[in-house]
Amino acid sequence: MLFSVITFLALLEGTVAARVVKRNVVAAKCPCSPADDSKNVTMGPEDVLPDTGKPWPVVFLSVYKLGGPIVHSGLVFCDSTAILKHAPSKKCMSPGAKVGDSGSFIKNCSKWHTNNFAEGCQVPKLLQQYGCREMFYDGHNGGGIWSPIEAETGCWEVTEDDGMRNDGNLYQKIYWLTSENEKSHSDLQKEMQSCTSSTTGHRLDYNPGTFSLLRHNSNKFTTEAMRFLDLPKFAAKSKKGIHSATKLSATNDESTMRKVVAPLIRRFVMDNGNATSMLSAKCKVEFLTEPNKPNCRRIGKYLGGDDAGDCPEFEGYYLKCYDLKNGTVQSTAPPPVAFTEKVNGHCMIPIMGVCSTYKPNWRSSNSVLQQHSVLQQHPSARAKCRPGTVCKEVFMGAVLVGAAKCRPGYEYRG
């Protein structure tokens, strides 16, 4: 039974890519222009949303239902509070509202973060009427952060004749997050495209070429974006960035269920490489030239054994997070930390993983461009074996039958 559940989750996540199955028309047409990836989007690294010189106050989480419990998500920014005319709770959603302003002894205002503000074709109608804009990260348009034009806001993967799933469930929904956002979407985009978080030090790197269905997807992007913006407004500090509509589709860090089955999915269903995401060219040098700097962490305790933490993939190299004490990498995993705590480990190649004895001469590479050139010329110069192992070639007699592996030993001999 457990294996069936694991297989279902893995296959569901592995097969639902950036496209959605064809939907029958069961409601009025949505105000969505035909998609044209070549001209109807604004891509990074430049600002993907108009810069008005001030933060846009109203922020929503936009959620698009894919298959089963899996969703795609992004953030919506509105440059005024006019859309709150349609708010289901003006007491809680008005600027300056407090968590206890709901007027209910049973539920406070935080409930309105998980009750949808609008759904179905009402989503693009409202967002386009009030000039709101969406920000996404996914595998579309070459990957990276992007924004659809106004006529396609609220229409991710929706054609003119769509708007609802053929199973009767409304396809798109928006959830209110705040009406008094204090950070500009330009600052948010710069943060998300940086290599590491300015607050916790863990990896961000939402740049082209880094998308991964399991570990670095649209829902992980919205999680990190909400955490940077300190949203949802009424969520506890430890829960900033987590939303019930997206956490199962994000990563192991946000979902207890994902934590439990992750080690088994990697072992029985897919190889290690499919469970990780790659570094962008922009962030490789920073990640490789600071060998004793914390760059990973493990979120929370869970059943199913140690996870690899949030380490990326080095072009096929599977890395795990190891403890870092007084600047020295240990041979054991770092203690788990809370969702908002800082990195405390370092990514290295685990035992029996592919390794390399080549050490690039970083001193001879004076520029970032030259350092990238070194990486391209010597693709195996990426990371060391974990402590307690030694890098050895795999021989059968006198014949080399495999690449170098991190095998048991006393030290890394690079």
PAFITOR-185999 format. One record per residue: x, y, z of N, C-alpha, C, CB in turn. Coordinates in steps of 0.02 Angstrom, whole numbers, plus 50000, padded with zeros to 5 digits. Each point is the difference from the previous one (the first is absolute). Glycine has a CB too. Layout:
REM PAFITOR-185999
XYZXYZXYZXYZ...
//
This chain:
REM PAFITOR-185999
500414994050000499595006050000500435006350000499104993750061501435006349983500435005850004500365001149934500154998050124500084996349846500355000749936499555002849947500734990550031498635007649971499535002749951499925007550007499404989050001500565013350062499945007250013500625003649976499274997750099501324999549916500635003149980500035000549924500574995650103499264998849863500034999949928499535005149970500314988050004499085012450025499505004849975500255007150005499094992250033501195009650026500245006950009500575001549954499644999550119500824995849873500585001249957499805000749928500704993750080498895001749896499795000349930499585006249987500034987649994499555014350055499585005949991500435006249993499084994550066501425006049978500445005949997500464999749940499955000850125500254993249855500474999449946499695000949931500644992750072498715006549923499685000449935499615006449989499944987950001499875015650053499665006449993500535005449990499024996250072501105005649867500515005149985499675006849997500704991749938499495012250014499745006949997499355000649961501165003950009498594990549964499385000349961499434996950039500664999649894498735002150089499414997450032499594996349949500005009450085499654985249937499594996349953499445004349973500274989450060499475008849881499485003949967499374999950043500484997349888499195008650116499405000650042499395001649958500725003950095498724993349924499375001549967499695006350027499824987949980499785015449981499695006250022499384998450042500425006049897499604996350166499434998850044499775006650031500414988450024499875017149954499815006450027500125005349947500294996450119499555009849897500095005549953500745000649982498995006050046501154996649895500695000749978500385004850045499654997649883500985000650130500435004550039500295005449954500274990650081499865015349947500295005449960500754998949991499135007950041501064987049922500704998249990500175000149926499994993150105500515010749876500225000149931500384993749984500045012650001499994985349936500394994049982500735000950020499214997649906501074997350126500695000450023500495000249942499684994050104500835010249902500535000449950500655001150039499225004749909501134989850104500605000450043500535004749973499754988550036500245012949899500535003949970499945007450014500094991449913499315011150103499945007250007499555002250059500185000749878499464994650152499525002150051500264999050071499114997249920501545002750088500294999350067500575004950008499664987950005500505013650057500595004050016500454995750042499355011049996501264987849980500474995550033500525003950041499824991749908500455004950143500565002750035500634999449957499474997150110501125005649910500115002550068499775007250013500954992450002498835011149946499735006750012499344999450037500575004649897499185001050131499374999850036499444997549954500395009450073499234985749952499474997249958499335003650012500584989050003499395015150048499395004050014500175007449998499534990750070500005013649912500135007249996500255002850066499135000949912501385003350085500275003150060499675006950009501114993849987498475006850064499665006350012500335004050056498944994749963501625002850062500365003750052499764998850070500215008449915499294987350093499754998550067499724992950001499735012250021500224984850038499724993250004499274999849979500814997450092498984997349877499304998949985499684996750061500224998949874499275004250156499784998050067499654993250005499895011950021499704986349930499614993850006500364994349965498935006750005501144987850031500344994149973499564993950009501135004950026498804991249920499634993750002500464994249981498935006149970500884988050052500294993849975499544997349946500574997450112499685001749827499594997149947500164992649993499955011249939499534984750058500084992750000499614997149941500164999850126500184996049835499694996749942500034992550009500325009649925499104987250077499954992950014500234995949940499065002250079501394993049932500244995649947499664993250007501125006149996499244988950028499704993350008500024997950073500354997049884499105000150141499974997850070500135005850047500374988749966500105010550082500155005450047500535004849975499684992450091500565006649848500565004049975499765006549968500654989449981499685016150036499815006649974500615003849975499035000350080500835004949882500505004949978499825006550034500214994249887500275009950132499845006250035500465005749982499564993250093500225012849922500395006149991499755005350048500204997249878500085008850119499775005550041499675005349956500924997750085498585005649943499655005549966500115006450039499124992049954501055013550011500095006550031499505004949970501234997650020498435006250023499535005249978500255006750025499034991950002500985013149953500315006450017499555004750040500674998849898498734998950119499565003950044499564995150039500005010049920499624992750127499564995850040499294999749972500685002850100499224999749839499335000349971499674993249994500365010149938500034984650051499724993449991499674997450064500884997749914499295005450143499714997850064499265001650004501105001750055498645001949896499275001049995499654993349997500185010949942500154984050034499714993349992500224995250056499965001949876500365000850176500264995850053499454996350037500965007850012499114985750000499494996450039499985002050073500154990649922500395012650102500005002650069500385006750000499954988350049499675017149949500335006650000500315001550068499185004049914500544993150140500285001050067500714997550003498864999050049501274995149924500654996950006500495002149944499444990450055500305011349887500435001449943500165007349988499524989949951500165014550086500155007249993500695001550028498775002750008501585002249964500665001950027499945001950074500365004049886500114993650154499995001550072499604995250042500145011649968499534983550001499604995250038500454995850045499164999749907500564998350150500354995850048499724992949996500225009950075500184985449951499804992949995499354998650036501204997049992498635007050059499394998850038499395003849976500724997950095499335005249846499455004249974499464996149964500825009149991499194984350012499524996049962499295000650026500924992249973499015009750092499345000250029499744993250020499785010049933500664984950066499814993250018500414997750059499674997649881500004998850166500354997350057500344993349982499195005850077500624991449866500254993449981500615000549956498844995550009501135008749938500555000749953500215007349993499594989849939501075011350059500255006849992500115001449925500544999650115499755006249871500085002149930500474995649959499785011450039500634984549993500464995849962499644995049955500825001450093498544997249922499634995249958499935002549929499384996250101500655010449888499895002749933500614999149955499225008250050501334989449978500574998349957499874993549962500765005850080498834989849948499884993549968499304999449970500804995150080498785010049928499365000449965500115003949936499324999350109500504997949834500175003549938499625006649993500234988949947500125015950025499735006749987499564999949938501015005350054499214990949895499624999249938500214993549968499915012549983499674984849971500174993749967499714999849930500034994350111500225001049849499764999249931500125006349959499154992050042500395009449912500085005749955499955006750037499524993049910500265006950152499995006250039500715002550013498914996450053501574998949948500695001950014500285004749947500164989050058499875008949877500265004749950499585006349993500484990449941498865009150068499575005949994500195005350051499074992749957501015005250106500165004850053500725002749993499204994150076501275001449912500705002149996500125004749942500344989250052499355009449891500095004449942499625006650009500154989949928499275009950104499615006150011500375004950043498954993449989501435004250061500335004450047500755000749988499134996950083501105000949858500705001049981500504996050040499665011149966500144983350061500474995850039500434995949952499184999450096501414998649927500474996349958500274994050038500305010549939499864984250025500274993850029500754999449989498894994549982501445002050064500714998349995500064992550009500375011450043499954985249909500084992750001500744998149996498874998749947501264995250076500634996549985499814992949980500695007250081499514990649859499874993149980500444998449940498815000550042501024994349921500414997949943499805003349935500164989450057499385015449944499775003349939500535004949974498824998850039501155002449896500395005449969500744999850017498975006950004501314987049999500704999350015500154999850074500235005749895499264994550147500104999750072500135006850031500454988649984499545011750082500125006350035499365003550020501065001149938499015005050087499435004050023499715003849941500515001150116498834999149880499685003449944499305002350020500664993149918499055011050039499335002750013499615000249935500425006850097498944990949903499595000649940499775007249991499624988150012500185013749927499735006649988499335000750036500605000749889499145005550113499375001350036499434995749976500385011650017499574987349917499444996349972500024992550015499965008549911500604989250118500064993050019500084999150075500504997749889499435007750149500034999450073499424995850025500585011250008499574984050035499494995550025499844994449953499545009450062500884989649887499854995349946500554994949988499325008849948501094989650101500554995349988499744993649969500645004950096499584993749843499814994049962499254999549987500974994350051498675011349948499295000049984499915002749930499685001550122499934995149836499855002749934499355003950004500604990449943499215012750002499415004350000499364996250017500575007049915499414986550070499404996150012500024996150065499874999149878500655002150163500074996350061499765003950061500964994049949499225003550109499845003650061499864995250057499555009249932500254984750052499864995150052500254993249977499005006650040501164989350007500214993249985499394995949978500965000850083499164994049876499444996049978499724995450054500485000649886499864999150172499724996150055499555004350045501024992649996498885013649985499545004450037500335004450051499164991649982501505007250032500355004150050500265006449967500324989650065499595015949969500245006449974500764999849993499035006050052501214996249891500714999349983500445005050036499654995849890500175010750109500435005050031499675003250061500525002149889499894999350161499765003450061500535005050022499314989850035500485015450000500485004650032499845000450074500145006649893500394993850147499945000550073500325006550022500014987350013499635016550029500255006450024500574998850050498865005349982501684998650011500584999650045500105006250042500524992349919499385013650050500075006450037499725005749959501034995650058498815009849977499785006249967500475005850016498814996150005501765002350026500485005250019500724997549990499175004550082500964992849860500674997749983500495005950000499524990649931501075008450099500485005550007500644999049959499555001750114500484992849848500604998849959499815000149927500524993250092499905009749867499865000549928500094993349966500365012050002499274986949945500084993749964500674999749965498774999449984501555006550004500675000249972500514997250049499685010049932500254992050132500444997350052499894992550009500005011150058499374986749936499854992950006500344996149944498905002750053501054999849886500304996549944500754999550007499075004049927501265001450095500724999950010500194994950053500065012149967499544987550086500134995150053499954992949973499575008150086499904990549876499884993349975500534997949949498775001650021501525003249943500504998449950500714999950029499265005149914500804996850150500664999650033500154992750016499875011750048500764986849967500194993050011499754997450067501005001949929499025002350122499794997950067499555005150032501064993650012498555004150037499535004350035500375005250042499164990750001500595015449999500315005350040499844999250074499925007649902499614988150115499804999250070500244993450031499005006949975500944987649990500194993550029500624997049967498814998250027501415004449917500614997549967499904993949958500605004750093498794992649904499904994049959499925001849926499464994350098500575000749859500015001249928499335002649974500854991149990499185014049966499425002349962500124998449926499765009450085500614994849879500224998549932499414998349953501074995850049498435008649949499434998949954500165003349933499184999750097501314997349870500255002349936499894994749946500865007150059499204994649877499914995149947500444993950009499695009349924500044984850062500384993850003499994996650067500695004749915498934997850134500004997250067499354996450019500785008950032498734991149923499344997350017500034992550013499465009049932500204988750120499954992950017499294998850027501254999050025498414995949948499324998750022499964998450074499744995949886500785000850141499974997950070500305004950049500044988649958500505014950023500375003850049500065007549988500614989750018499215012649921500115007149985499475002149950501254999250022498135000950000499435001049955499635006550015499894987549989499545013449977499625006350008499765000950071499654999249882500164995450151499735000450067500555001450052499084992249966501525005250021500565001750043500185007449992500434988249992499515014349947500135007149987499515004350039500434997249886498925001350111499525004150037500104999450075499184998549907501044995650116500164999250071500555004850021499654987949994500905012149968500565004450017499825007349992500784991049964498825010649985499795006949989499575002550058500054998249875499474997750147499585001950056500415000950063499054993849948501455001950062500415000650060500395006649998500094987450009500185014449933500375006349994499545006050013500784994549917498595005050060499525005550009499664999850068499824999949877500364995150164499704999250067499254998649995500885007750048498934987749909499304998349987499894992550011499915009549918499474988550094499385003950006500025004750062499384990649943500255014850052500035005350050499874997450070499625007949914499864988150096499814997950068500304993350020498955006349985501504990949975500314993650017500525001050055499814995849884500294999150157500525000250051500685000649966499294993250080501205009549955500665001149971500294993549972500185009450079499734985149955500274993649978499644997249939500334997850117499095005149867499604997649943500015004749940499274994250083501125011149921500045004549943500254996249939500215009950077499454990949867500194996549939499634993549988501095005150014498594992250036499644993649992499265001349990500854994250071498865002649878499295000749986499714993149985500165011749955499274986850073499704993449993499854998149928499525001550112500365003549845499824998549931500604997749958499095008450010501524993050013500594998549959500524995650033499815010849946500164988150119500564996850035500144992849976499725007150098499764989049885500124993249975500355000149933498994996150062500885009149898500305000549933500665003750001498864999849952501365002750106500635003750004500584995150006499415009850055500874989350004500564995450009499934996450066500755007449931499744988450086499994996450063500015004750060500594990649944499695015450047500065004750056499325002250026501085003949952498414996550004499355002750020499494994750019500245009549925499864984450053499484994850008500254994150040499525003549892500124994850162500174994250041499954993649959499605006150103499874993349856499924994249958500594999249952498765001350008501465004249963500574999649954500634998050037499475008849928500624993550134500584998150040500024992550012499995011250054499434986049962499964992950017500174995649940499135002750085500614998949856500094995649942500605001749958498794998649999501535007250012500565002249958500574994949995499715011650030500534985750027500564995249994499804993749961500445004350108498944993549900499774994049965499895001449926499474996050105500295010049879499925001849929500684999849966499005007250027501514995750005500665000149970500294992949992500185011350050499654984449998500304993349999499654995349951500325001750118499014998649879499634995149961499745002549933499704995050108500205011549885499645002449942500445003949952498995000550069501425004049956500415004149955500705000850028498975006149961501514995249995500685000750022500115006750034500374992649907500215008050125500145006050039499975006449959500714993050073499535006749865500025006049959499325002949988501014995649947498485000150046499335002549987499695003350061499864991149916500445007950143499725002750061500305006750018499804988550039500695013949921500345006250017499935005049943500814993750072499445012249939499995005249947500725002449989498815003550030501314999149911500685002149982500135007350018499994991649908500635009950104500215006950009500015003749934500694996750100499175009749902500065004149940500745001649989498845004950016501334997049923500685002149985500215005950043499874995949882499645008450133500135005950041500244998250070499125006049935500644988550093500134998450070500524994550010498855003450023501404993549924500494994650008500635002450034499554994649899500735011050079500635002450027499935001550075500315004749888499144998850130499905001650071499944993750041499435010649967500244984350005499894993950038500644995950008498824999849957501635000649994500604995849999500605003050034499574995249897500475011450106500625003250024499995001550074500125004849888499374993150148499965001150072499884993250034499565011949984500974983850020499914993150022499804999150073500834997349916499285007750126499834999250070499435004550023501184996950019498445005649932499445004350016499364995950003500595009849945498984991350105499364996450002499595001549937500015000450125499724994449844499605001049939499414995349995501035004049945498804992450109499424995549998499724999050070500484994249898498945002750106499674998550063499484994549990500195011950040499604985250015499464995150000499435002850041500814990349987498595009749985499425003050033499604994750037499965009149912500024991250155499564995850040500204992750004499125007849968500614988950083500114992850009499414996249971500695002150104499444992049870499474996249969500204992649995499635010249935499884985550051500124992949991500314998849931499044997350076501304997149916500254998249935500745001249990498885002549958501494999450094500725000849993500215007149982500054988249966500615012850031500285006649985499875002049928500874998150087498955008049903499925002749933500665003049978498765002350020501304999549916500615003149975500045007350018500014991849907499485010950127499985007150011499795003549937500884999050088499305007349905499795003849941500585001149951499125005750070501344989649927500565000649954499774999549927500764995150088499565008649867499844999549929500374994349968499795012349996500144987049939500364995149960500575003549963498964992849988501625003950009500555002649961500054996049935500625003650105498954997949847500024996949934500074992550005500505010449955499074986550083500004992850008500304997650065500084999349878500265005250158500294998150064499475000950054501155003349961498724991450077499515000350053500355002050065499294991249944500505014350087500315002650061499554999050060500635008349931499674991050127499634999750062500265005350048499794987749984499795014150064500175005250048500344996950061499035007149960501584995250056500384997550057500115005650051500564991549927499495006450135500075004850055500645004149993499354992250074500625013949949500575004649996500115002950070499775002749877500794995650153500165002450067500685003550000499314990750051500695015549971500615004050004500375000149933500094997250122499535003249824500315000349934500234993449972500335011250030499544983350004500214993349978499404995749984501055000950069498944996249871499454995749980500054993350036499935005749887499524992050142499984993750036499754994549953499795006050109500234987849914499784994349959499274998250014501174995849998498495008050043499304998750016499565005849977500364993150099498995005549895499535005249979499935005450053499384991549930500475014650052499915005350049499344999050038500675008049928499294994650133499364999550035499465003949963500614998650109498784998949890499465003549964499865006850032499514989049967500275015749992499845006750024499285001649982501205003749988498545001650042499325002349984499995003349932499755001550123499654999449851499905002549932500315006949990498964993449994501095010650058500265006849993500705000850028498835004150007501504990350011500685000450028500534999649945499584994750105501035007249912500535000749951500334993349983500195011550043500194988649901500364994049978500534998150052499805003149879500334990450127500494997650049500414994249974499245003950090500744994949844500364994349972500345002049935499204992250053501175002949918500365001249937499884994249953500885006950059498994994649877499854994849951500644996549976498995006549964501004986850039500574996149975499744993549968500775004950090499674991849871499814993849968499984994450052500515003849890498954992350115499954994750050500414993949981498875004150029501224991350017500364993949988499704996249941500314999450122500124998049835499814996349938499755004649945499734990350071500265016249940499825004649947500605001349955499145005350074500734997049865500555001549954500405005950026499334995649903501335004050093500425005350027500555001949950499764996050118500675008449902500545002249957500615001850041499185004249915501414994250060500625001950034500295006449972500224988050024499455014949926500275006049968499835006250042499884994749888500635009550122499905006350035500145005849952500324994650111499175009549872500125005649955500435005350034498904997849943501535005550017500435005350027499615006550000501054994249957498575006950096499575005950003500405006550000499164993350062501475006549964500405006150004500175002749930500474996050109499584999449842500175002249933499405002749962500914991549999498505007950032499395002549968499785006350036499654988349966500525017450005499905006350035499295002749993501185002449981498454995249971499325002649989499504994450004500455009149929498924992850082499464995150002499964996349934499375007150081500744996549863499974996949934500544994649994499555010749951501054990850073500544995149997499854994050045500815009249975498894992150082499824994650045499484995449969500275007350098499244995749867499514995949964500364995949947499105008650021501424994449946500374996549949500354993950029500165010849938500124989950123500324994450033499514994450011500795007850056498604994049965499494994950012499814996349935499565006850096500404996949850499824996949936500564995449975499295010049973501344992150037500564995949977500094993750042500555010449958499284990150105500094994450046499344998750036501235002750016498294994249950499324999250028499974995750063499585001349886500964994850128499974995850060500255003750062500154990149928500095016050063500275003850057499425003550036501125001649942498514994850098499395003050027499974999850077499444996749895500674997550134499924999650072500414994250027498855004949992501314995450072500394994750031499554994550028500885008450028499434985749982499654994650035499885002150072500514991249924498995006050106499875001550070500584997750043498764999049980501355004050079500544997850045499934992650017500075011650047500514985149962499984992950016500004995649939499415002950103500655000049837500024996049939500605002249959498744998450000501454997549952500555001749956499784998849928500864997050089499375007149865499794999649930500434994749965499645012249999500044982349978500354994549967499664998149934500394995950112500025002449838499734997549938499714992950010500835007149934498694991050025499684993450005500324995449949498915005150041501464989949982500344995349956499724992950008501045007250005499014988949942499884992950004500644996749975498715001049983501714996950063500664997949981500415006149981499574988849962500685011349977500395005749976499605004449953501034993250012498325005449981499595003649952499565005150036500014990149924500025016150054499585005250029499294998949975500975008250006498564990750040499314998649980499515005450021500284988050008499965017150025499535005350022500375006350019499224991250039500395014049973500295006450021500244999450072499255006349920501114998850102500235000050069499415000350048501065005749965499004990850091499474999850050500275002150068499414990849936500155012050104500195001650069499934993650042499635012249988500934984850029499994993750037500275001050071500144993649892499735001750154500245000950068500755001250002499074992650041501155011950002500705001650006500105004550060500174998749876500405004350130500145004250057499945007549984500764991150041499375010749898499975007049981499925000649925500705003150099499115002849881499965001549928500705001349974498825004850011501384991849936500685000949973499945003149930500454990150067499435016549930499905003349937500665001849966498925004450043
//
